[in-house]
Amino acid sequence: MVTEEAGKVQGAFLKRLPRGLRIGFALLVLVGVVEFVQITINAVSGNASRLLSAVTRNLTARPNGAAAIPIAVAFLVLLVLAAIVWAELPVLFGWLALRGRKWSRIALTVVVGLGLAYLVGSAPYDFVLDGIQLAAVVLLWLPSATVFISAENKRRKRSKRDHDANALLDPGGRLPT
């Protein structure tokens, strides 16, 4: 349960975010939701179900082929899960950037760049989604976002250092001897 005080802390954190960083992360979340729905619909009613039925027909036509059907189904489920994870990586890296992880913007740029390279021969709506992701990446590299992420990184490291130092103190607040 979120307390009122925790809600105030979250609200203060969101107010500190530069506008470009907020918009960029919101765009990443939007694309992540759309891609999740798209992958789920395709898995249930589209290409994945046609592939599964073709594999099932092919395996049942062979002697002892029916035993391989659960393996084929498991492989197909694994492919769908891998597609969902790949589609949601930009959201994860965007969230980590908000938390002051400098490396996450580089990883986000690489993932979105690979997605853009994959666009050759894709459907037109994929261009729109990848264009939105590209805009989000650009917003996360703006100078105001860089300053915020660096400050958040320093704050996080300072907080960890203070926590580690406090762990050395005994309950009375004295250093152990």
N, C-alpha and C positions, 0 to 999 in steps of 0.2 A: 504494500500500500504506500502510495506517495504521500508524504506529509506536506503540509502547507509550506513549511520552511524549505523543503526540497524543491517544491514548485517555484518558489521565489528564486532559488539559486539557479535553476534551469532557465528561468525567464531572464535573469541577469546575464547569463552566459549567451543566450540568443541575442540580447540587445547589444552585447559587445562585438558580435560578429560583424565584419564589414558586409555591406549590402551585396557586393559581388560574390562573396563566399556563401552567403545565405541563398542567393539565387542559383549559384552553381550547384550547390548540394541539393536544392529542391529539384533542379532539372535532372540530376543523376537519379534521384529517387523516382521521379516521374517516369523516366525511361526504364528504370529497373522494374517498376510495376507493370508497365506496358509489355516489356519483354517476358516477364514471368507469365502474364496472362496469355501472350502469344504462344509461348512454348507449351504451356499446359493445354491450350486448345488444340494445337497441332499434335500433341502426344495422344490426346483422347480421340480426336476425330479426323486427323489429317494423315500426314505421311507416316507417322509411327504406326498407326493402326493398320494401314495398308501393308507396310513392311512386315509387321507381325503376322498378318494373315498369309502373305506370300511365303514367309519362312515356315510357318506352320504347315501349309499345303506341301511345300517342298520336303519337309522332314517326314511328314506322315506318308509320303509316297515311297520312301526308302525303308528297307527292312531295319528294324531297331531305331528308326529315326524319331519315333514318338518320344523316346527317352531323352532326346536332346531338346525338346520343346521348353522345359523349364529353364535350361541354360540360355536359350535364345531370348526368352522373356526377361530373364535377369539381366542379360546384356543390354537389351533395349531399355529397360528401366535405368540401368547405369548410364546409358547414353543421354537419356532425358535429364537425369540428375546432374550430369556433367554440364549439359547445356544451361541448366538453371544456375549452377554455380558460376559458370563463365559470364552469364548475363548479369549476375548480381555483384561481380567483383568491383565494377566501378562504384557502386554504392558503398561497399565496404571501404575501399580506398578513400573515397570522399569523406566518409565518417572519421576515418583515422586521421585525415588531414585536419579536420576540425579539432581533433584532440591533440594536435601539435606534432604529429609524426611527419617529419619532413620527407622521408623516403616514399611515403604513400602517394604523393603527387607524381613522382617519377614513375612509380608502378602504374598509376592511373593513366598517365600519358602513354605508356607502352601498351597497356590493354586496349585503350581507345584507338591507338595507332594501328594495332593488329586488326581491330574490328574494321577500321577504314580500309585496310589492305584487302580484307576479305570481301569487300563490297562489290568487286568486279562480278557482274552477272547476277546481282541480287535484285530483289523486288524493290520498286520505288519507295515504299514506306520504310524500308531499311535505311535508305539515304536520309530520310527525315530524322529517324531515331539517332543515327550516328552523327548527323549534323548537330542535333541537340546536345549529344554527349561531347562533341568537339567544342561547342560553345561553353559548356560547363567546365571543361578542362582549361580553356582560355581564361575563364573567370577565376579559377583557382590559382592561376599563375599571375594574376594582377599584383602590382606592388602592395596594395593594401592587404591582400590576402597573404602575401609573403611575410609582411610585417606581423600580422596577427598570428600566423602559424609559428613563426620564430618565437614570439612572445609566449605563446601557449606552450611551446616546447620547453622554454626556459622555466616557466612556472611549474610545469609538470616535473621537471628534473629537480627543481628547488623543493617542491613538496615531497618528493621521494627521499631526497637527502635529509630533510627535516624529520620525516617519519623514521628513517633509519637511525638518526641521531637520538630521537626520543625513545627508540626501542632499547638503546643502551642504558638509559636511566632506569633506576629501580623505582618502585611505586612511590617512594618519598621524594623523587625528583633529583636524587643524587647519583653520581656516577658510581658503578660498583667498584669496590677496591679489591 
